[in-house]
Amino acid sequence: MYKILKKQELVPNIHLVKFLAPAIAKKAQPGQFVIITVDEKGERIPLTIADWDKTEGSITVVFMEVGTTTQRFALLNTGDSIDSLVGPLGIPAHIEKVGTVVCVGGCYGIAAIMPIARAMKEAGNKVISIIEARSKYLLFWEDELKSVSDQLIVTTGDGSYAPQGWIPDQLTQIFEGEEKVDLIFAIGCTFMMKLASETSKPFDIKTIVHLNSIMVDGTGMCGCCRVLVGGETKFACVDGPEFDGHQVDWDVLLSRQSGYQDLEIQSLQNWESRNWRRTK
Amino acid sequence: MEQKAKKEKVPRQPMPEQEPKVRAKNFQEVPLGYPPDIAMREASRCLQCKNPTCRTGCPVEIDIPAFINRIKEGDFKGAIAKIKEKNALPAVCGRVCPQEVQCENNCILGKKGEPVAIGRLERFSADWERAQGEVSIPEKEAPTGKRIAVVGSGPSGLTVAGDLILKGHDVTIFEAFQIPGGVLVYGIPEFRLPKAIVAAEVEYMKKLGVKFQCDMVVGATVSIDELFEQGYDAVYIGVGAGLPAFMRIPGENLIGVYSANEYLTRSNLMKAYLFPKYDTPIIRGKNVVVFGAGNVAMDSARTALRLGAERVRIIYRRSREEMPARIEELHHAEQEGVELLLLAAPLNFIGDGDGRLKGVRCQRMELGEPDESGRRRPEPIKGSEFETECDTAVIAIGAGANPLLTKKTPDIQLNRRGYIIAEPETGKTTKKGVWAGGDIVTGQATVILAMGAGRMVANSIHNYLTLGW
């Protein structure tokens, strides 16, 4: 059992959970993930490690409620425990001094990009961070990102927090400006990472994305998370999760991510119909 | 009349099983086990040879005539105790060992008629003990103060742990999944090996004093060198093969194409067959094809039937004779309605335009000269391509060596296929204090072979801890 030291709903449907996990905290590096199982019936779900504290022996994840398992996860509170927590998994982000780096985060990726932005800054890079939300009320960690960036750009889809726009708009503005960008990191929903990669491609700026394909074991044993990168099949769990966004076959990824959509809806309906009284 | 002539020859006793049509729709165990009277009758067939050849056919050298004799006399407690002297997992082995090529293949009775049903009797003994609710614990030797880390809780790891704990060592098993058992839990389906039985065997290990640390990926959460730093005196690597083989043909990333590892892990470990009671989904295909012809292919095909498939076909590029599956598994699968499409190999999968599998294009094969495996090599017949519909495909053509652990441990030498090089007589790797065995050394094999390796390694580790490397 793994104890929850802190649980907080950051914005509607996006939650922060801090676990007591000394072994993982000791090893965690930017870009790595854990796989959790909430309870005996839960799915194994991969979550990027958003923060860790070696002294406290804790790790923090930020996740969005999407399916049954994440809904049940969201119902847990400080002091509760989950069944299983394993990691750190995946190849760590490659951190080095390259010059100017743009770190892009959307949705849960606002938290997931944090350790990379911080590490790239500590490595001596100029870090420009861009975070995106549909609306102002879905934004979080603005100050946190600001503290590890030389410049922070916030953008909202509905313009409720100026300027109005999406990540590709902001990227284009930067690319067309004075600043020479050497590297981009993007974490968030697949569609955003796809658009960010498509935006940077004509400018020929290397773009690292963190792929979030469906996983089961997370150790390269099942091949569920396979993605097509540069024409080759790769396992996101052990060959990634970092890949060159310009090489990723986004259509295959988006298609595979939708593989269980009908079953996920069925599962959610089944669960909600029995648990509609329970609240967070 | 002479007494001898009066004595009726007892035939090999069949084991009651669920009816094929019934069992193809449920996940309950197929063979139901011997009742005590039948077990005693079967045991009475054993000739009690002076030089029992059955024993030499057993990778863990169970004293087979001795335990069978006790069953014959009704001393079931004595029988299981005898088995446990050599085998810590009798309920598992009684179910999944290929006895027909091991102990039973060596049985003298088998030369002219049918061999003693050793596997069924082993299973009977273990099941009898479990049903009593009182599991005997053998006496342990005095504590040695030595600590052993076993990486992987599959059959070989459990054997190493079970042996070394009895010798007085302190043993901890590290398991990457949330539940111990390795392939016994994620790979072999409920209808062939009920998970409650694996759990009982693990409980038995815990009673012996073996410690389990789940959710530990050695190579990620902790390295082998760190295990030594933590005070372990020896490390055993029994992580299994763990890398799914794909066929590298177009369309393999379509939704509905599974590796057998994924298909079985979803169904067995994550209990997707109980979806939506359990959260993990699995595609319940109506028209399923399985590639490969080993036991994993049989398990996949039979799982597909139980998940509600109307048609399940095993597509294999060679002929029936070359199929590596146990005869019993193939027999069970065919009884349940699994079809065989032999001498055919896939060329590419066909999608429905929306990313989902809707068919596969294959070609017919014929058998040519024997290849390095000694089996006749399948060769494509030109112009024999054909298409067939399917909505789910499971690739069960074997596994490779998972590099997660070995990549992080460069001082362990690998062969060119990525498997760990271990001394055949001891299981020693090229790294001091580290042993390896099971599928990560041999490539994908059987539960009992992995257990045989575990037995050998346990002896070697014990020698090392008492005498030196």
Chai-1 contact restraints between the chains, C-beta under 6 A:
chainA,res_idxA,chainB,res_idxB,connection_type,confidence,min_distance_angstrom,max_distance_angstrom,comment,restraint_id
A,A23,B,T221,contact,1.0,0.0,6.0,A-B,restraint_1
A,T37,B,Q178,contact,1.0,0.0,6.0,A-B,restraint_2
A,K41,B,Y278,contact,1.0,0.0,6.0,A-B,restraint_3
A,K41,B,D279,contact,1.0,0.0,6.0,A-B,restraint_4
A,G42,B,D279,contact,1.0,0.0,6.0,A-B,restraint_5
A,E43,B,D279,contact,1.0,0.0,6.0,A-B,restraint_6
A,E43,B,T280,contact,1.0,0.0,6.0,A-B,restraint_7
A,T68,B,D279,contact,1.0,0.0,6.0,A-B,restraint_8
A,T69,B,D279,contact,1.0,0.0,6.0,A-B,restraint_9
A,S84,B,Q178,contact,1.0,0.0,6.0,A-B,restraint_10
A,S84,B,D215,contact,1.0,0.0,6.0,A-B,restraint_11
A,V86,B,D215,contact,1.0,0.0,6.0,A-B,restraint_12
A,L89,B,A220,contact,1.0,0.0,6.0,A-B,restraint_13
A,V216,B,E262,contact,1.0,0.0,6.0,A-B,restraint_14
A,V216,B,T265,contact,1.0,0.0,6.0,A-B,restraint_15
A,T219,B,A176,contact,1.0,0.0,6.0,A-B,restraint_16
A,T219,B,V217,contact,1.0,0.0,6.0,A-B,restraint_17
A,T219,B,L404,contact,1.0,0.0,6.0,A-B,restraint_18
A,G220,B,N402,contact,1.0,0.0,6.0,A-B,restraint_19
A,G220,B,L404,contact,1.0,0.0,6.0,A-B,restraint_20
A,M221,B,G242,contact,1.0,0.0,6.0,A-B,restraint_21
A,M221,B,N261,contact,1.0,0.0,6.0,A-B,restraint_22
A,C222,B,S259,contact,1.0,0.0,6.0,A-B,restraint_23
A,C222,B,N261,contact,1.0,0.0,6.0,A-B,restraint_24
A,C222,B,E262,contact,1.0,0.0,6.0,A-B,restraint_25
A,C222,B,T265,contact,1.0,0.0,6.0,A-B,restraint_26
A,G223,B,P244,contact,1.0,0.0,6.0,A-B,restraint_27
A,G223,B,S259,contact,1.0,0.0,6.0,A-B,restraint_28
A,G223,B,E262,contact,1.0,0.0,6.0,A-B,restraint_29
A,C224,B,E262,contact,1.0,0.0,6.0,A-B,restraint_30
A,V252,B,N253,contact,1.0,0.0,6.0,A-B,restraint_31
A,S255,B,G355,contact,1.0,0.0,6.0,A-B,restraint_32
A,G259,B,I255,contact,1.0,0.0,6.0,A-B,restraint_33
A,Y260,B,P281,contact,1.0,0.0,6.0,A-B,restraint_34
A,L263,B,P281,contact,1.0,0.0,6.0,A-B,restraint_35
A,Q266,B,P276,contact,1.0,0.0,6.0,A-B,restraint_36
A,S267,B,P276,contact,1.0,0.0,6.0,A-B,restraint_37
A,S267,B,D279,contact,1.0,0.0,6.0,A-B,restraint_38
A,N270,B,P276,contact,1.0,0.0,6.0,A-B,restraint_39
